[in-house]
């Protein structure tokens, strides 16, 4: 004679489901890779660029201007230690370089350009190069 087994649809599987749901979980947000984010505004005389460069020292930022091409680069260093009762349980480091290049509609007067870095935001003031007024030629 065959063995008869009782089937319980709500048996062990429900207990396992509750164990998984009620188990303590650790939620950690992964840090996004560093990026330079820009805001560019323009008026009649100049461009204003605000670039987010978080966690970077101002000595590690390099700005280059070539005509209407602007390049921003930086060396980023991040270190993170997670301690539990004074004992290091995890240590993470990130070293890398960031760069961003963009072109503007008008050429920039490099002599009048200025840069200021405060609270992780690099602010560039880039005056436009004055162009000679167009001259109309008369046809003879």
C-alpha positions in Angstrom: 0.0 0.0 0.0 1.2 3.5 -0.8 2.0 6.0 1.9 -0.4 8.8 2.1 1.0 12.2 3.0 -1.1 15.1 4.1 -0.6 18.3 2.1 -0.9 21.5 3.9 -0.8 24.5 1.5 -0.2 27.0 4.4 2.5 24.9 6.2 6.2 25.6 6.1 6.0 28.1 3.2 4.1 30.7 5.2 6.5 30.4 8.1 9.4 30.9 5.8 7.7 33.9 4.2 7.2 35.6 7.6 10.8 34.8 8.7 12.1 36.5 5.5 9.8 39.6 6.0 10.5 40.0 9.7 14.3 39.4 9.4 16.3 42.6 10.2 17.7 44.2 7.1 20.5 46.7 6.6 19.8 49.4 4.2 22.8 51.2 2.8 22.7 53.7 0.1 25.5 53.2 -2.4 27.3 56.4 -3.2 27.0 57.6 -6.7 30.1 58.2 -8.7 31.2 61.8 -8.6 30.1 64.0 -11.4 30.4 67.7 -12.1 27.0 69.2 -12.5 26.6 72.6 -14.2 24.3 75.6 -14.3 25.2 78.1 -17.0 23.5 81.5 -17.2 24.2 84.3 -19.7 23.6 88.0 -19.9 24.8 90.6 -22.4 28.3 90.9 -21.1 29.2 87.6 -19.6 28.5 83.9 -18.7 28.1 82.7 -15.2 28.9 79.0 -14.6 28.1 77.3 -11.3 29.7 73.8 -11.1 29.1 71.4 -8.2 32.4 69.8 -7.3 31.8 68.2 -3.9 34.5 66.9 -1.7 37.3 68.4 -3.7 39.9 70.9 -2.4 40.3 74.1 -4.4 43.9 73.3 -5.0 42.9 70.2 -6.9 40.6 72.0 -9.4 41.8 73.1 -12.8 39.9 75.3 -15.2 41.1 75.9 -18.8 39.6 78.3 -21.4 40.3 78.0 -25.1 38.2 80.4 -27.1 34.6 79.3 -26.4 35.6 75.9 -25.0 35.7 75.6 -21.2 37.2 72.6 -19.4 36.9 71.9 -15.7 38.9 69.0 -14.1 39.5 67.9 -10.5 41.1 65.2 -8.5 38.7 63.7 -5.9 39.6 61.8 -2.8 37.0 60.3 -0.5 37.7 58.2 2.6 35.0 56.7 4.8 35.5 54.7 8.0 32.7 53.0 9.7 33.5 52.4 13.4 31.7 50.3 16.0 32.7 51.0 19.6 36.0 52.5 18.4 36.8 49.5 16.3 37.0 49.9 12.5 34.6 47.5 10.9 34.8 48.9 7.3 37.0 51.4 5.5 36.3 52.6 2.0 38.4 54.9 -0.2 37.7 56.6 -3.6 40.4 58.3 -5.6 39.6 59.5 -9.1 39.5 62.4 -11.5 36.5 64.3 -12.7 36.3 66.4 -15.8 33.7 68.2 -17.8 34.0 70.3 -21.0 31.5 72.4 -22.8 31.3 75.1 -25.4 29.7 78.5 -25.2 28.0 80.5 -28.0 30.6 83.3 -27.8 34.3 83.4 -27.1 35.5 84.2 -23.6 37.8 87.0 -22.7 40.4 85.0 -20.7 42.0 88.1 -19.1 38.8 89.1 -17.4 37.7 85.6 -16.3 37.5 84.8 -12.6 36.8 81.8 -10.4 35.6 81.4 -6.8 35.1 78.1 -4.9 33.0 77.9 -1.8 31.1 75.1 -0.1 31.6 72.6 -3.0 30.5 75.0 -5.7 32.8 76.5 -8.2 31.6 79.8 -9.7 33.1 81.1 -12.9 32.5 84.5 -14.3 33.4 84.5 -18.0 33.1 87.8 -19.8 32.4 87.7 -23.5 35.0 88.8 -25.9 33.9 92.1 -27.6 33.5 91.7 -31.3 34.1 94.4 -33.7 30.9 95.9 -35.1 30.0 94.5 -38.5 30.9 96.9 -41.3 28.7 97.3 -44.3 30.4 97.6 -47.6 28.9 99.5 -50.4 29.0 97.9 -53.8 30.4 100.3 -56.6 
